[in-house]
C-alpha cells in the first residue's frame, strides 16, 4: 500500500487533522488485488475553516499531486472543519460508482 501510505503521511504532516480516514476502494472498481487506484478520504481539519468546499478540494488535490500522477484514478473527498464534523459526521459519505468499470 505505497500510495495509501503516502497519502496518510501527507495528511498527518500537512493538514493537522483532528480526524481522518482512508478507504482503498480499488477492488470495488475492478482493480487487481492490492491495487491502489480508487480512494475514499475523510479529513477533519481546522485548516479548512473559512474555506469553500472547492478551495478545500483544490488544496488537497495539490497536496496529493504526485500520488494522482502516479496512478490514482479516483479520489472521493469529504473535507470538514471540526465543527462540521461534530454537526454532521460522515454518515452520508458514499463514493459514486466508477464509470470506467
C-alpha positions as CSV (number, residue, x, y, z in Angstrom):
1,X,0.0,0.0,0.0
2,X,2.6,2.5,-1.1
3,X,0.2,5.2,-2.4
4,X,-2.1,4.9,0.6
5,X,0.9,5.2,3.0
6,X,2.0,8.4,1.2
7,X,-1.5,9.9,1.4
8,X,-1.7,9.1,5.1
9,X,1.7,10.6,5.8
10,X,0.9,13.8,3.9
11,X,-2.5,14.1,5.8
12,X,-0.8,13.8,9.1
13,X,2.1,16.1,8.4
14,X,0.4,18.8,6.4
15,X,-3.2,19.1,7.4
16,X,-3.2,18.9,11.2
17,X,-6.2,16.5,11.2
18,X,-8.5,16.2,14.2
19,X,-9.7,13.0,12.5
20,X,-9.1,11.3,9.2
21,X,-9.9,8.0,7.4
22,X,-8.8,6.5,4.1
23,X,-10.5,3.6,2.5
24,X,-9.0,1.9,-0.6
25,X,-12.0,1.2,-2.8
26,X,-10.0,-0.1,-5.7
27,X,-11.3,-3.6,-5.5
28,X,-14.9,-2.3,-5.9
29,X,-13.9,-0.8,-9.2
30,X,-12.3,-3.8,-11.0
31,X,-8.8,-3.2,-9.9
32,X,-6.5,-6.1,-9.4
33,X,-5.9,-7.4,-5.8
34,X,-3.8,-4.9,-3.9
35,X,-4.4,-2.2,-6.5
36,X,-4.3,1.5,-5.5
37,X,-6.4,3.4,-7.9
38,X,-9.6,4.5,-6.0
39,X,-9.6,6.1,-2.6
40,X,-12.3,7.5,-0.3
41,X,-10.8,10.1,2.0
42,X,-12.3,11.9,5.0
43,X,-10.3,14.6,6.6
44,X,-11.4,16.8,9.5
45,X,-9.0,19.8,10.0
46,X,-9.2,23.3,11.4
47,X,-7.2,24.4,8.4
48,X,-10.4,24.1,6.3
49,X,-12.2,26.8,8.4
50,X,-13.2,29.8,6.3
51,X,-12.5,28.0,3.0
52,X,-15.1,27.0,0.5
53,X,-15.5,23.3,-0.5
54,X,-13.9,24.0,-3.8
55,X,-10.9,25.6,-2.1
56,X,-10.5,22.7,0.2
57,X,-10.6,20.2,-2.7
58,X,-8.0,22.2,-4.6
59,X,-5.7,22.3,-1.6
60,X,-6.0,18.5,-1.1
61,X,-5.6,17.8,-4.8
62,X,-2.5,20.0,-4.8
63,X,-1.1,18.2,-1.8
64,X,-1.7,14.8,-3.5
65,X,-0.5,15.9,-6.9
66,X,2.4,13.3,-7.1
67,X,0.1,10.5,-6.0
68,X,-2.6,11.5,-8.5
69,X,0.1,11.5,-11.2
70,X,1.3,8.1,-10.0
71,X,-1.9,6.2,-10.8
72,X,-4.8,7.3,-8.6
73,X,-7.8,7.2,-10.8
74,X,-10.4,8.4,-8.4
75,X,-10.3,10.3,-5.1
76,X,-13.6,10.8,-3.3
77,X,-13.1,13.5,-0.7
78,X,-15.1,14.7,2.3
79,X,-13.2,17.6,3.8
80,X,-14.7,19.1,7.0
81,X,-13.9,21.5,9.8
82,X,-14.1,20.2,13.3
83,X,-17.4,22.0,13.8
84,X,-18.9,20.5,10.6
85,X,-17.7,17.1,11.7
86,X,-19.5,17.5,15.1
87,X,-22.7,18.6,13.4
88,X,-22.9,16.1,10.6
89,X,-20.3,13.4,10.8
90,X,-19.8,11.3,7.7
91,X,-23.0,9.2,7.6
92,X,-23.8,10.2,4.0
93,X,-20.2,9.9,2.6
94,X,-20.7,7.4,-0.2
95,X,-18.4,7.2,-3.2
96,X,-20.0,7.4,-6.6
97,X,-19.9,4.4,-9.0
98,X,-16.9,4.4,-11.3
99,X,-17.8,4.9,-15.0
100,X,-14.6,3.2,-16.3
101,X,-15.5,-0.2,-15.0
